[in-house]
Amino acid sequence: MNNKHLFLDKVTEQVKSKEAKESIKLEMEYHIQLAKKGWIKKGLSESEAEEKAINEMGSPSQLGRELSEIYRPTIDWAIVTLTVSLLMIGILPTLSSSHHFIILKLLMTCLGIVIVIGFMYVDYRKFANFGFLFYAIGSSLLISIIFFSNHMINGANYIKIGPIILQGIMAIPFFLLAWASFFSKKEFTYVSFLCLFFFSCVLFLFGFDSISTVFIYIFTVAIMLFWSSFSKRKVFITYGIGTILLLWLLFLTRGSYQLNRLMAFLFPERYAEEAGYFYLYRQKMWADLKWVGSPDMEVLTFINNTDTVFLQLTYQFGYMLAVFLVLLFGALILKMIGNVKKIKNPYAKFLLIGSITLYSVQVVYNLGMCVGFLPVISLSLPFISYGLVSTVINALLIGLILSIMRRKNFQ
């Protein structure tokens, strides 16, 4: 074993984190090689130059202790605390339900916490080179739903296998990992992006998936595209042409239904006997709301603990809880956004941006929908709405973000 390897082994002996050991070893080898080249240019032999470069590094034990502190894995406790708080608040909407639903929600909450903490310890960097594999998995899931769906809920197709229901939204995490990998590669071309993105959008739309799934997928990729290395001119042209194509595809697949929903949002009085009824009832609810809340169960039967769960919580517990909930979501989103500048690794940055966008768009749209700013679509409020799939997907997103932040010191 040569002096360089002995030196590196002594340095890494002081490092507790196995993941950090590899990063430190790579960095030290780079600096030694750089210094070695400098001494060779000054006339020293290769062995002499390497010995000189190693001696310049100083005491390996002292260096190892210093690097161990710098490369120490970190836990973003603020994100963990805010996430767990939201998961716990998500139990409140089920308190007016049967014991069966309360127990299920408790199990979902526990599962969400386990996924968040567990995925934080998964090294996200292992996914970086499997973009096409994740894209293929996501596409295969959507193609399977298109051709083999045997169940339909609210116009959306599913595959039901016993108690398991495969949904289109399950493909989004795979596409997120794929796009983060694609955008981080310098060889990824604009034409490749157009082909892959258009194909995936067609699968979502012609698979008769929920419009909310299509919306959050397209919005997430659009934000990641903005941060890509492609010129802003190409990006904005893509936005323009893509919007036109999307509206055209929407018209082909579900034009009359979505137009009716939109008109009901704009003119609820004209559609009072149809989709406009919800908008009118929502206005009445907000007019009757108080700071303390109301135990009127008749009203609570009108709203549900999935898409309109924010309305339920506000009506049950008053404006105080609603304001507190908005502050929690706002603090979590701002805390995650504030971490973007700290990340230098291209793959990690795209994965972080995509995860934050995917999580945030659900929060902003759901709250806007419940308050009355946006049309109603089937979109859950992360960690608060009832539903296993939504809980698992959003827990994975937060887990990914924590995984990135845990390793920000050794990118």
ABEGO torsion letter per residue (X at the ends): XBAAAAAAAAAAAABABAAAAAAAAAAAAAAAAAAAAAAAAAGBBAAAAAAAAAAAAEBAAAAAAAAAAAABBBBBAAAAAAAAAAAAAAAAAAAABBAAAAAAAAAAAAAAAAAAAAAAABBAAAAAAAAAAAAAAAAAAAAAAAAABABBBGGBBBBBBEABBBBAAAAAAAAAAAAAAAAABAABBAAAAAAAAAAAAAAAAAAGBBAAAAAAAAAAAAAAAAABABBAAAAAAAAAAAAAAAAAAAAAAAAAAAAAAAAAAABAAAAAABAAAAAAAAAAAAAABBAAEBABAAAAAABBABAAAAAAAAAAAEAAAAAAAAAAAAAAAAAAAAAAAABABAAAAAAAAAAAAAAAAAAAAAAAAAAGABBBBBBBBBGABBEAAAAAAAAAAAAAAAAAAAAAABX
